[in-house]
């Protein structure tokens, strides 16, 4: 089931765009910060790090199908990667309702995953997705070793 979300007339006038985007599920938003192992702030392209983090890839898998990443299958969510420098990202409203696990994977400019021997992230989160709702995944700390 899809349902439109209409933009208010004022928002349409201010933004110069109009319409009602279709909702085909729920969305998630996530933020992150990069730190060094000495607990100081670091950048995504930290010159002292063995890898430069170009993008942050979101992984989503159903509690019923833990071996199937929705972000890597045809017809999965349309937005699953974000620029590391942005510090946050949000998907479109196209994650089907249900219970899912979410985690983040830092990747290099060529799309290679940065190995866990180089970066440490929190354990995956389990959240319930509801059509039309935005689920906040919080702020994740990415530690460069």
PEUR-V328167 format. One record per residue. N is the residue number from 1. RES is the residue in one small letter. SS is DSSP state (H for helix, E for strand, C for the rest). OMEGA is omega in whole degrees, -180 to 180 (* if undefined). Layout:
BEGIN
n: <N/N>
res: <RES/RES>
ss: <SS/SS>
omega: <OMEGA/OMEGA>
END
This chain:
BEGIN
n: <1/2/3/4/5/6/7/8/9/10/11/12/13/14/15/16/17/18/19/20/21/22/23/24/25/26/27/28/29/30/31/32/33/34/35/36/37/38/39/40/41/42/43/44/45/46/47/48/49/50/51/52/53/54/55/56/57/58/59/60/61/62/63/64/65/66/67/68/69/70/71/72/73/74/75/76/77/78/79/80/81/82/83/84/85/86/87/88/89/90/91/92/93/94/95/96/97/98/99/100/101/102/103/104/105/106/107/108/109/110/111/112/113/114/115/116/117/118/119/120/121/122/123/124/125/126/127/128/129/130/131/132/133/134/135/136/137/138/139/140/141/142/143/144/145>
res: <x/x/x/x/x/x/x/x/x/x/x/x/x/x/x/x/x/x/x/x/x/x/x/x/x/x/x/x/x/x/x/x/x/x/x/x/x/x/x/x/x/x/x/x/x/x/x/x/x/x/x/x/x/x/x/x/x/x/x/x/x/x/x/x/x/x/x/x/x/x/x/x/x/x/x/x/x/x/x/x/x/x/x/x/x/x/x/x/x/x/x/x/x/x/x/x/x/x/x/x/x/x/x/x/x/x/x/x/x/x/x/x/x/x/x/x/x/x/x/x/x/x/x/x/x/x/x/x/x/x/x/x/x/x/x/x/x/x/x/x/x/x/x/x/x>
ss: <C/C/E/E/E/E/C/C/H/H/H/H/H/H/H/C/C/C/C/E/E/E/E/C/C/E/E/E/E/E/E/E/E/E/E/E/C/C/C/C/E/C/C/C/C/C/C/C/C/C/C/C/C/C/E/E/E/E/E/E/E/E/C/C/C/C/C/C/E/H/H/H/C/C/C/C/C/C/C/C/E/E/E/H/H/H/C/E/E/E/C/C/C/C/E/C/C/E/E/E/E/E/E/E/E/E/E/C/C/C/C/C/E/C/C/C/C/C/E/E/C/C/C/C/E/E/E/E/E/C/C/C/C/E/E/E/E/E/E/E/E/E/E/E/C>
omega: <175/177/-179/169/-177/179/-179/-179/179/179/179/-180/-178/-176/-180/178/179/176/-179/179/180/177/-180/-179/178/178/173/171/-177/176/180/172/-178/-180/173/179/176/177/174/180/177/178/180/179/-180/-178/-180/-177/179/178/173/179/180/-176/174/-179/176/172/-178/175/-178/176/179/-179/-174/-179/-176/178/-179/-178/-179/-180/176/-180/178/179/-175/-179/179/178/-176/176/180/-178/-180/179/177/177/179/177/171/178/-178/173/-178/177/178/179/-175/168/-178/167/-178/177/175/-179/179/-179/179/177/179/176/177/-173/180/176/-177/180/178/178/176/176/178/177/175/-179/176/178/179/-179/178/-179/171/178/-180/178/176/-180/-179/175/177/-177/177/-179/*>
END
